[in-house]
């Protein structure tokens, strides 16, 4: 692994070939891939501008970009928890470039580690300003920090992890800040557990993270309810709230009622 835990030899040509292979085999599957850090690292290896790299990947079949590697968008926090990932300005530039070439993205936030409340608000404000300019975010995904097995905790870190009240406040404040600008706020049931994820759907969130096929990072961090779920399990969580479960694609452009 190299900068930001990306493949050390992967350049844009490598990702381009991978996309073409996948689209040739599964032409109707939407591909949601490559973090801003991966795009930046691969662009450097190919000696290409990020804009040109994203255009190449879009032509090869990239549908949406995960807005990961965001963690907390302040350089103070990033210097402490992820110094090898792209800095704040690069993350913003890469995400905006993706939106401008026609690749929508999610937006994430990992909280409950070294950041303070002000930095959480700064992060949300950055996302809101990007969305006002590009309209390219499909959803916002807050991810509570799972600290129990983390290196920062094992090396003596204290006061790590958000409380349940803090989790709910973040969903509520996010909804108030974004309103319909970013209409979808997703709950990560992997990190919250099924029961608390359901409660979070009453605090401003409207989207429940997918069935997944495994999540090694969350599993290693101690995911409370495992890292896979059936459509029936997730549907029951939604129906128990008196709501209609609906399946959607990663662009939030197609919706299908779930009959469970």
N, C-alpha and C positions, 0 to 999 in steps of 0.2 A: 504494500500500500504506500501511497505517496501523499501529496498535498490534500488534506481534508478527507482522507480515507477513500481515495478513488483508485481505480485500476492504474498502476504505474505506467503502463505502455499504451493506454487507450487514447487514441486521437480521434478527431472528427470522422476521419475515413472509417475507422473501426466501428463507431456508432452508426454511421451511415450504412455500412454493409449489414450490420445487425438488424437495423430497421427494415431494410429491403428484404432480408431473409424472413423476418417475422410477417411482414405484410404479404409476401408472396404465399406464405403458408396459411395465414389467417387474415384474409383481406378485409373482413368485416369487424375485426376486433380493434377497438380504439387503444392506442398505445400511450400510456401515461408514464413518461420516463425521463431520467437524467436531471439531477439537481443542478441549481445554478453553479455550485462548486465544480461539479463534473463538467459542465459546459465550459466554464472558464479554463479549467485544467486542460481539457482536450483541445480547446482553441489555441492555447499556448503551444502545445505540442505540434499542432498543424500550422502554426504561424499564420493564423487567420483571425480577422476581426470577429467578435462575438456575433454581430449582426449577420455576417456572411455564414458563419457556422450554423446559426439557427435557421437560416434560409435553406441550407443544405439538408439539415435534419428534417425540416418541414416537408421538403420535396420527397425525402426518402420515406416519409410516413409517420413522423412524430405528430401526435394529435394534441396532447396537452403536456405541460411541464409541471412537475411537483414543486411547489414553492417551499421546499425543505431547505435545510442548511441555514434557515433564518434564525433559529434559536431565539435570542433576544437581539433586536436590531439597535444595539448601542455598542460602540467600540470598547467601552470599559468592560462590559460583561463578556464580549467576544474574546477579548485579550486573555480573560481568565479561563473560559471554558472551551473555546474552539479557535485558538489562534491560527491553526493551519487552514481554516476555511476562509472563504472570501470575506472581505470586510463589508461594512454596511453599504458604502457607496457602490461597490462592485455588485453586491446582491441586488440593490435597487436597479442599477443600470441593466443587468442581465435580465431581470424579470420584465422591466419595461420594454427592452428590446424584443423579448419573446412575444409580448402582447402586440407590439407594433408590427411584427411580421406575420401576425395571425395565429400565434400559438397561445391559447389561454392557459392559465395556471391556477393552481390552488395557492393558498397562503397559510403558512403555519406559524406557530409560536410555541416554543418550549419554555415553560415558566416554572418557578418554584426552586430555583437553585441559588445563584449569586446575585440575581437582579433585585432591584427594589421596585416599589409600586410606581414611582415616576417613570422608570424605564419600561415598565409594561405599557403605560399610557403612551410613551413615545413610540413604542413599537406599533401600537394600534393606529396612531396618528400617521405614521409613515405609510402603512397599508391603505388607510383611507385616502391619503393624498395621491398615491399611485392609482387607486381605483377611480378617483375623480378625473384623472388625466387619461387613463387607458381603457377603463371598463373591462379589463382583462381577467380579473380574478373570478373564478367560478364559485369558490367557497373559502371560508376561513376555518382552520382546524387548530384550536388550542390543545396543547399536549402537556399535561401535568408531568413534572419531572419525577421519574421513578428512581429514587435515590439509593434504595437499600443495598444494591450490589454495585453501585457506581464507584469508580476510582476516587472521585473527589470525596465521597463519604468514607470510604475505607482508609483514606489518608488523613482522616481527622476532621473532615468537614462537618459543621454543625448547622442546626437550624435549616436543614434542607427539606424540601417537599412542601407543597401547598396544603393547607387544610381544606376540608370539604366546603367550608363557608367561602374560602378564597376561590375555590373552583367555581362555585355557583355565581359569585360576584363577577368573575371574569366573563362568564357566558352572558350575564345580564348587561354588563357594561359594554361588551362587544356589540350586542344587539342594539343598544341605545346609540352607540357611536356609528355603526354601519347602517342601521335600519334597512332600507331596501337597496342601498348602494352595493353592498355585498349581501345578497339575499339569503345565502345559505351558510349556516354556522354548524359545523359538524362536531359531533361527540365521538371521541375515540373510546369505544367501549373496551378495547384492549387495555388501555391505561386506566380507565375509570372503574372497570368492572360492570357487569350487566345492570345491577340494581342502581348504582349511582349514575350510570349513563342514562337510565330511564328518568331519574329525577332531573338530570341536566336538561332533558327535553322540555321541561316545564319552566326553565329559567332563561329561555331565549334561543336555544338551539332548535333546529328543525331537521337535522340530517344525522343519521346514525351510520357510523363507519361500516364498511362492507364486511362480507363473510371472510375475506382474506384466505390465503393459502399457506399461512405461516408468517411469523414475524420474529426472526431470530433475535433482534435487538430487544424487543419488548419481552420476549420469553426469558432472555438472559437477565433482564432487569426485574423479573418477578411479576409478570402480568397476572393480575388477581384471578381472572376467569379463563386463562388460556389464551391462545392466539388464533383460534378458528371457531366459526359459528355457522349454523345453518340458516338459510333464509327463513325457515319456520321459527327458529328461536328469536331472530331479530323482529320478525313480523309480530310475534306475540308481545314483545316489549312495547311496540307501538300501539297495538290494538288494546292493550290493557289500559292505555291512557284515553281510550275512546276515539282514537284517530285512525285514519286509513293508511296502511303501509303502502308505499309506492316505490317501485324500483326505477332507477334512473341511470343514464349513462354518465361517463366522467365529464362530459361537457354540459350536463344539465339541460340537454336539448330534446331528449326523448324520455317519456315517462310511461310506466306500465303498472296498473294496479296489481297487487299480489293477492292471489286467491288462496290463502291459508286460513 
